[in-house]
Amino acid sequence: MNFIDKSIKFLGYFTACVLGILVVLVVYDATARYLFSTGSIALQELEWHLFDVIILFGIAYTLKEAAHVRVDIFYDKYSPKTKAVVDLVASLFFVLPFSFLIIYIGIDFVTMSYMQNEASSNPGGLEYRFLVKALLPLSFVFLALQAFRDVVESVNEWRAL
């Protein structure tokens, strides 16, 4: 479990660094466009790709930190044992199956993109679109690992109470 914790924590830090890079890139792009009337399709697409990294890799870290969306007005009033059961059910019946589905579908999605050597349809756009598409199944592998860790933690917590 320590490996999963360290991996997801590193992923969160990595995502924060990518967010910093994205902010600098957007400021540069906006400054170039509005002050100097120049721009780059590749930079604009890179902004979207970095945004993809932030969203997709941020999912597992958000789950780890329990910062995800849930109906806290009910959850906060539950006993610790009921919270453990709710977390267990959510991970087992929602997060893990959905993650496995996205991984399964995503692998074919990335493979097709790779086989077609998919690139941007915009002139001056980025090539190797399969690289950013590969983030989809990879990010859900991390989410599944975190959900598995949460299942183990919820079972242990339930047993202890």
C-alpha positions, 0 to 999 in steps of 0.5 A, spaced: 500 500 500 505 504 501 507 504 493 500 506 491 500 512 496 507 514 494 505 513 486 499 517 487 502 523 491 508 523 486 502 524 481 499 529 484 505 533 485 507 532 477 500 534 476 501 541 480 508 542 476 504 541 469 499 546 472 504 551 473 507 550 466 500 551 463 499 557 466 506 560 464 504 557 457 497 560 457 500 567 459 505 567 453 500 565 448 495 570 450 501 575 450 503 573 444 497 573 441 494 580 443 500 584 444 504 582 438 499 579 433 502 572 433 500 565 435 501 558 434 496 552 433 501 547 436 502 552 442 494 552 443 494 544 442 499 543 447 495 547 452 489 542 451 494 537 452 497 539 458 490 540 461 488 533 459 494 531 463 492 535 469 484 533 469 486 525 468 492 525 473 488 529 478 483 524 478 486 519 482 490 524 487 483 527 488 480 521 490 486 519 495 485 526 498 478 525 499 477 531 495 472 528 490 465 530 489 460 527 494 454 529 498 457 531 504 451 533 507 449 526 508 456 523 509 458 527 514 452 525 519 454 518 518 458 514 523 465 512 522 462 504 520 457 507 516 462 511 512 467 505 511 461 501 508 459 507 503 466 508 501 467 500 500 461 500 496 462 506 492 469 503 490 467 496 489 461 497 485 462 504 482 470 506 481 473 500 480 468 497 474 468 504 471 476 504 471 476 497 468 471 499 463 475 505 461 482 501 461 479 496 457 476 501 451 482 506 452 487 501 450 483 499 443 482 507 442 490 508 443 492 502 439 487 505 433 490 512 434 497 509 434 496 505 428 493 510 424 499 515 426 494 520 428 496 527 428 492 534 429 488 536 423 490 543 423 496 546 419 502 547 424 498 542 429 501 537 434 503 530 431 503 523 435 496 524 438 496 517 441 501 519 446 495 524 449 490 519 448 494 514 452 493 518 458 486 516 458 487 508 460 493 510 464 490 515 468 484 510 470 490 505 472 492 510 477 485 511 479 483 503 480 490 502 484 487 508 489 480 505 489 483 498 491 487 501 496 481 505 499 477 498 499 482 495 503 482 501 508 475 501 508 475 494 510 480 494 515 476 500 518 470 497 518 473 491 522 476 495 527 470 499 529 
